[in-house]
Amino acid sequence: MVSVPRLVIAAPASNSGKTTVATGLMAAYAGRGLAVSPHKVGPDYIDPGYHALATGRPGRNLDAYMCGTELIAPLFAHGAAGADLAVVEGVMGLYDGASGQGELASTAQVSKLLRAPVVLVVDASSQSRSVAALVHGFASWDPEVRIGGVILNKVASDRHEALLREALEETGLPVLGALRRAPQVVTPSRHLGLVPVAERQTEAVDAVGAMAERVRAGCDLDALLALARSAPALPDEVWEPERHSVEGVRPVVAVAGGAAFTFAYAEHAELLAAAGADVVVFDPLRDEKLPAGTAGLVIGGGFPEMYAPELSANEPLRRSVTELALSGAPVAAECAGLLYLARELDGRPMCGVLDASARMSERLTLGYRQAVAVSDSALAAAGTRLRGHEFHRTVLEPGAGATPAWGMHQPERRVEGFVQQGVHASYLHTHWAASPGVARRFVEHCRA
């Protein structure tokens, strides 16, 4: 059995303070000397960066839509191995999940799959006794969801806190913390959410420290830890990437990183390494050539639109990427990677591997997707079905090449992306833990 003390930090709605509380708790407990395992419900890449900064461990995602419900507990156990405590930050409101899919991918569903107690973070501004009705409703909606306590956020005064606590006595749920109304911790946002840690390292460290201080001052850390330790053991199912014995030289797979390419799931690099690759991270903003011996290239998501001048100015690396792609070597590009391989981004030259032009747009494209591989590629055989998500404010013209990457089946039918020579480029973000054959196939193509 897997016995890891754990809490799920949820809220009635977005913008209630989940990230502040969850990250603050992670940092506060890490400051006590505990090994804290950080997790995030849903596909979001940015919050896990702050979680990693708070704990010194990789921030990991738990997405029941992309990975399937059966993998949530094993992926959690993999990430939480050796930890004294795991803190799971929820997504949106507690019961909000994939659109039109019931509870699928909701924080509530993940809490049930992990058999974890939930701490409800409530924005208490502009209410007093009504908070009890709100909390009672959330606690009674699904009897299988165990809400173990409440943290009150944006409390105006001692008198306000007293009224809130008096009202909540009738619910039988303990108040485990009360955070005073205060200026927002400086975590700047832009068109796709918080600014990633990699883009503001010093300020991010200060922000995480401020979150920890607020939580230490306002929360009962001992009571929260006791609640976490009340979580029952999970079945002994731990996800591990299938490892392959490799004879001879291990192919080098270069993975784009740095401030422009921050969107990556930790399991992808683990799967590539398990499949026999030497994974080497490089920074397209700074490095003028690919790592020595590069046999394959992975360019994930991020914010290339924020760094278009710098990416464009790095002509030596752009030439190196183009030469690798034209040689037929495997190249996997998601979202930001797709834009980097295009002819231009907002009028600035990019790698020119794809005959397409990208630009910023006012329209946000966001949501889960069902996809099927249209043709054979270094990532998938034709007919392979995957689930993923899109998250961008850019438009690519054309949106698909002569040989598209994916046929989409949700929310509308369309083809998308590019497959040419060894290149597979698309807006679709996928989680390879759900289909470990993706990484294995990619490394085999690199070896070939």
Secondary structure, 3 states (H helix, E strand, C coil): CECCCEEEEECCCCCCCHHHHHHHHHHHHHHCCCCEEEEEECCCCHHHHHHHHHHCCCCEEECHHHHCHHHHHHHHHHHCCCCCEEEEECCCCCCCCCCCCCCCCCHHHHHHHHCCCEEEEEECCCCCCHHHHHHHHHHHHCCCCCEEEEEEEEECCHHHHHHHHHHHHHHCCCEEEEEECCCCCCCCEECCEECCHHHCHHHHHHHHHHHHHHHHHHECHHHHHHHHHCCCCECCCCCCCCCCCCCCCCCEEEEECCCCCCECCHHHHHHHHHCCCEEEEECCCCCCCCCCCEEEEEECECCHHHCHHHHHHCHHHHHHHHHHHHCCCCEEEECHHHHHHCCEECCEECCCCCCCEEEEEEEEEEEEEEEEECCCCCCCCCCCEEEEEEEEEEEEECCECCCCCEEECCCCCEEEEEEECCEEEECCEECHHHCCHHHHHHHHHHHC
